[in-house]
Each structure stands twice: as C-alpha cells, then as structure tokens.
C-alpha cells in the first residue's frame, strides 16, 4: 500500500479581521492578525469606524499560493478595509493556479467597506479569485473590485473571478468572469471587454434603498448601473486603464452614498 505524502505547493496566508462595537459609540478590533503574505494593520480613522490596511508581506500570489481574507463587521460596527498597494498575480515554479479567497460578514446595523487596490494579472500567471459577502437584513456594504489584465504593453495571465453577495440569506448577486489564455472564447470580444484591459465593479447594499432604489443607467460609454433584487445596485465599468475605471467607481460612490 502506498501513502500519498505530497505537500501542497505554494504559500498559505490568511488574514483575520473582526470588528465590534466598543460600547462607547466606536468600533473595536478584537481580532486583527495575519499569517504568511497578509499583514492587516489598523490605520488612522475618523468617526465611529475602524480602518484596516492589508499589507503584502511578500510578492505574489504566485502559482500554487492560497491567500484568504476573513473579515467580519459584527452588529453595529463600522469597518473600512483597504490595501497598501496593488496585488500582483505572478507566475511561479508551481504549475498550479493561485487562489485568493475573500469572505466578508456584516451584522445587523453594521457597515463594511471593502476597497482594496487593483489586482494585476501578470503574463503567465494563473489566479482564481472568489469573493463572498454575507449580510444581515439591516447591514450596509460598499464593495469594490478592480482587475487589470497585464502590465503596460504586456499580455494578461489567466484570471477567473467570482463574486457572490447574499442578504438575509437571499442571493443578491452571483457572477463570474474568466479572462486571459485558456478562458472561454469571447471574453475579449465586443459583448464582454471589447479590447479593454481594466475592469471594475462596485456593489452597494444600503437599507435606505428599500425606499428608493436607483434605476438602471449608463455611466459614460463603457459603464453602467444595474439595480439588484434587493436594496442594492451593481456598477460595472471597463476602460483602457485602471485610472479611468477608478474615476467611474469613485463618482458612483459619491453619488449613491
């Protein structure tokens, strides 16, 4: 009888963030720790909320790496999470795809802002990203994701991204996009990216949308706003570069919040 003693290749890294009301109208961070490539740091914040910045302790993710972020804003907490720099998906010695999993939980009357910098898919890399947000019925969420396909003058790597948002157990959004070598045909065609190399999406879930949900709208030539089946909207944008995508999404946040 043979025994499989193979060790998974790549680095495992996890960041855990937990925010709770501190009983004085503010937000405490009883859990703030990271292992491997992810280092969460509390940074200066104003008002009732807590602000956390994710710092990459090493390059990557590389092929075979598996990074995870678990963040929770418990009842009444206000939590803002960003990152210190863009994330580079890089090729590695392993032929396995890298994985980056984000798990967000938002409690009653709590608010979570997930606003990391862009993810850049470098040539010959292979990254699978999954983002899942689970919200209570009175929770608020601002979630921004931006991907850039290749550095300047460079072909992209393979990038697969799935985003799922649930509110009070009900599905609001479940979408997936695959780009780059080996992705299903048509990803770069006129019905999807139309030759653009920067992609952005913004999800806003706000209880006040129950009393007046914004309607569908075009936001320039390559961006749109779509109401979801709940007090939530989705803004999607494509552009030749990340700067133009960010401008569209920032303007949407200012208009809708």
N, C-alpha and C positions, 0 to 999 in steps of 0.2 A: 504494500500500500504506500502510495506517495502522498506527501503532505505539501500543500502549496504554501510556501514561506515567502512569497513575493511581497515586497513592501511597496505600497503606492508611491509613485514618483512625485516629485514636486513638494512644495512647501504648503503647510496648512497654517492659516492665520484666521483669527476670529477677534472681532471687537464686540463688546457687550456694553450697552448704554441703557440705563434705567433712570427715568425722571419721575419724581413725585412732588406733590405739593408739600411745602415745608411748614405749613400751619401758620405762617405769618404773611401769606399772600404772595410768596415767592415760590421758586422751584428748586428742589434739591436733587443731587445726583448720587444716590446711594450706591449705584453700580456704574463704574467707569473704568474698564480695563481692556487690554488688548494683548494678543499673542501673535508672534510671527510678524507679518508685514504690516499689520494695522495697529496704530497707536492713537487712541482718542485722547484729546486734550480739552479741558474746559477753558474757554476763552471769555474775554470780557463781554458782558451782555447788559442790556438796559431793560428796565421794567421788571415784570414778573417772571420772565422766561430764563431758561438756561441755554447757553450756546456751547456747542461742542464742535471741534475741528478734528477731522481724521487726517493723520499724518502718515504718509507711507514710509515705513522704516527701511524698506529695501525696494529695488526696482521690481517692476512686474505689475500684474501677474505674468509669469512665464508658463510655458506649456507644462501641464500637469499640476500646477498650483491650484489650491482651492481656498478662496477667501470668503469669509462670511461676516456680515454685519447684522447684529440683533439689537434693535432699538425699540424701547417702549416709553411712551408718554402716558403714565397712569392717570387716573381720574383727576381732572383739574390742573394738570401740569402743562407747561409750555416749553417745548423743546425745539431748538433750531440746530440742525446738523449740516455742516458744510465740509469741504476738504481743502487742504492747504495747496494742492496743485492738481493738475490733470492726471488721470490714470492712464498709463501706457500698457496696452496689451502687447507683450513681446514674445517672439519665438524662443523656445528653449530647447535643451537637449532631448527632452521627452517629446514623443510624438502625440501624447495625449492632449486633449483640449484643456485649457484652463477654465476654472469655474469661479464665478463671483455671485454669491447669493446675498440678497438684502431682505431682511424680514422686519417689517415695521408694525407696531401695535399701538393703537391710540384709544385711550379710555374715554369715559363719559366726560363731557365738557373740557376735554383736553385738546391741545393743538400740537401738531408735529409738522415742521418744515424740513423736508429732505432736499437740500440744494447743493449737491456736490459739483465739482468742476467736471469738465468734459472727460469722456473716455475715448482714447485714441487707439484705433485698431491698426497696428503696425504691420507692414508686409510680412507674410509667412507666419503670423500669429494665428491662434485659434482660441476664441473665448466665448463661453456660454454664460450669459447674464440672466439671472432670474430675480425679479423684484416683486415682493408680495406685501401688500398693506391690508391689515385687518382693523376696521374701525368700529367703535361703538356708535350708537344711533345719534348722539349729540356731539360727536368728535369733528374736528376740523383737520384738513390735510392740505398742504401745498407740496407737491412732489414734482421735481424737475429732473429729467434725464436728457443728456446730450451725448451724441456719438459723432466722432469724426473718423471718416474712412481713409486712413493713411495720412502720413505726414506730408508736408509740402512736396509736390512732384512725385509722390510715391503711391504705388498701388496698395489697396487695402488688404488686410488679412481677412480671415473668416470671423464673422461676428454674428451671434444669434442672441436675441434679446427678447425676454418675455416679461410682461407687466400684468399683474393681477391685483385688483382692488375690490375689497368686499366691505360693505357697511351693514352692521347689524345682521351679519350672516348672509346678506343678499349680495349677489355678484353685480358690481357696477361696471367693471371693465376687465377684459381678458384678451390681450392681443400679443402677437409675436411677429418679429421681423428678423429675417436672416439675410445677410449681405456678404459679398465677397466670394472668393473662389469656392466652388462646391455648393453654394447656396442655390435654392430652386431658381430656375430661369425667370427672367423678367424683373428681378429686384432693382436693376439699374435702368429699367425702361420708363416710358412716359407715364405709366399708371402708378409707379412707386416713387423712385427717386429722381427720375428724369435727368440723370447725369450729375446731380448734386452730390456733394461729399460730406455735408454736415446735416445731421438730423436732430430734431429736438421735440420733446413732448412735455406737456405740463398738465398735471391733474390737480384740480381744485375741488375739494369737498367742503362745503360750508353749510351749516344748518339753516342759515338765513336764505339760502337758495330755495328752500321749501316754499317761500312766499313770493318768489320771483326769479325763475331760472333764466339766465341769458339765452337768447335764441341763437341758432346757427348763424355763422358769419364768416366771410373771408377776411383775413387779416393780411392784406397785401396779396401779391401774386402767388406766393408759394406757402401760405399758412392759412389755417382755418380753425374755427372754434366750433365744437360739437357738444351739445348738451347730452348728458348721460341719463340713464334710467334711475334717477335719484337726484338729490341736491348736489349735483356735481357736473363739471364740464371738463372737456379734454381739448387742449390746444396742441396742434401738431404743426411743425414747420420743417422745411428743408431749405438749404441755401448753399452757395458755393463755399462758404467758410463758417467757422464757429461763431465769429463775432456777430454776423448778421442773424444767425439763429438766436443768440442770446438777447439781442435787442428786441426781437419779436416777443420772446417769452417774458422778458422783464416788463415790457409795456403791458402785456396781458395781466401780469400780477398787479401792476399799479392800477389798472382799470377795474379789475374784478375783486379787489380786496379793500 
